[in-house]
């Protein structure tokens, strides 16, 4: 990846699941001698700077931290974040060699074209087409994915919200061909799209040509994590976590803990907040609860992972060959769970059917299933042979060099 030093601009929206994979790409690019500036919300400043990028805050961002999650105010703030990120990139972007953006920043391709620079898209969930968006709309629960339940609903809400991107100043409308968010996500794809999973795990994989869609595998390389002390029982480790957004309530966690209480396993729970840690009170001797844990460190040792089915967590578990039980709440999680079950890589329990007895029974069955073990081993082999962010960096830098050579030859 040696050659001309590049000035690279990256942009993302303030979601950990969409940001975390990209930080490994920053490290790869910086290690190769390139300069990376990263446009993000202020809450991500420390993580962005730790990756080696120069942090660029949104211009005139909304106040996103006082609104209750999943409220109307929170939903409006999400729309305003898109606009704030857009305005920032539009103001500074012409001074860079390229723009790298994540799927949710859907005007990325059109904005880069306006700035006269090439663009590259990162995808932290599955690659999406119209049918998969409809599946997300039907199964994704009361979240943004509900927008895709019908074309009429999606078009109406897109027309209502897209003008909000220019609330704070007069700017031209996005030069998108569509005024529909679903169509923008599907149709506004640049020449190179990098998906942080394996083609073998992608639903409807034949719809995504290899020349345009690069399945680079999980982004687990060189992620620095704090030390973690495991117990000394020597028993198999059951790791339970529901990500950064899906913080289940106390009653739900009590069911999860009861399934493994007193069993010959060591249970490590990451519940998302210190308040919830305290509320769970006295715990069985074989159960330890934390607000957060270093996930990769724990997954390397885990014998079972109970998860909401967030894409990053699932890809990391596939990389380490860990059996999974998915309890999906919404968004892309039901689709992720479906694909795990279809490929015999895990089992799914819908939240309303969860009991301690069912969870324990499912865990035992999964651990004893020889077909599931073979499927996990094969997927782990492929995941660990994939290129990850090193492959993304290599492809982007080679494409930039080829573009430059083509201009010189004209």
Secondary structure by P-SEA (a helix, b strand, c coil): ccccccbbbbbbcccccccaaaaaaaaaaaaabbbbbbbccccaaaaaaaaccccccccccccccccccccaaaaaaaaaaaaaaaaaaaaccccccbbbbcccccaaaaaaaaacbbbbbbbccccccaaaaaaaaaccccccccccccaaaaaaaaaaccccccccccccccccccccaaaaaccccccbbbbcccccccccccccccccccccccccccccccbbbbbccccbbbbbbbcccccccaaaaaaaaaacccccbbbbbbcccaaaaaaaccccccbbbbcccaaaaaaaccccccccccaaaaaaaaaabbbbbbbccccaaaaaaaaaaaaccccccccccccaaaaaaaaaaaaacaaaaaaaaaaaaaaaacccaaaaaaaaaaaaaaaaaaaaac
